Amino acid sequence: MRHEIDWKSPVLPGPRIAKSEMLKRKRVKPAIYAVLASLGIFGGISALFVGLVFVVLHGILSADAVFNRAGTVLLIVAIPMILLGSVFVDEIEEKK
């Protein structure tokens, strides 16, 4: 039995990261997620309002095609932006 190999804790080669760098990364990630969450949520809500204004302007100026297309795009893009913002809100909390 002297040729048995202990596979309980395999050693994987890879770059080693100093503890100070790991702590820095852990502190920076929530800040980045907070910025992305605020951009997603508030950008999505503002896209909804601007899209509605553009659609109303298209209703008033029926010969215009720019407000129609821009309003439609903004109304469609707003929902995924809000959803992505909510995903980043969930990622802000550090898991211990």
N, C-alpha and C positions, 0 to 999 in steps of 0.2 A: 504494500500500500504506500510505498514511498513516492510513487509517481503521481499521486493525486494532486490536483490543482484546486486551490481555494478560489472560487468564483464569487464569493460574497461581496467583495468590494473591488470591482475592476478599476484600473487606473486608465483614464482616457487622456491622451495627450491633447494639449491645447494651450492657448495663451493664458498666462497667469495675470490676474488683475489685482492690484494693490487694494487693501481694505479701504484706504482713503478715497480711491476712485470709485469703489462700489458704493460708498456712502454718498459721494457727490451725485452719482447717477440716481440713487434712490431719492435724493432730495429734489433733483431737477425734474424728474418725471411727473410728479403731481402738479408742478407749476405749468409744464407744457400741456398736460391734459386739461388744466383749468382754462388756459387760454383757448385751446381748441374747442372746449365745451362752450365757452361764452361766444366764440365766433359762430359756432354751429347753431346754437339756440337763438341768439339775438339776430344773427344774419338771416336765419330762416323766418323769424317773425317779421323782420323788416322787409324781406322779400315778399312775404304775403301782402303786407300793406301797400308796398309800391306796385305790386302786380295788380291789386284791386284798383288802385288809382289809375293805372294804365288802361285797364279794361273799361273803366268808367269814361276815361278820356276818349277811348275808341268808340264808345257808344255815342258820345257827343259829336265827335269828328268822324263820321262814318266813312269818309273817303280815305282815311289814313290807315296804312297797313303796318306801320312800325309799332305803334302802341299796341295793336292787337297781338303781334308776334312776341314782343317783349313782355307784355303782360302774361301771356300764356306760358312762356318759358319761366318767368319768375314764379308763377303759381305752381308749376310742376316741380321746380327745383327746391322750393321751400320745404316740402315735406321730407325729402331725404336729408336736407341740412339739419332740420330739427332732430331727426332720428340719430344722425351721427353725433350731434351735440349731446344727446342723452346717453349715448354709448360712452363718450368721453367723460361725462359726469360720473358714471359708474366706475371708471378707471382711476378717478382721482384718489379714492380711498386706498391707503396702503394696506396690503394684506400682511398680517404678521403670523 
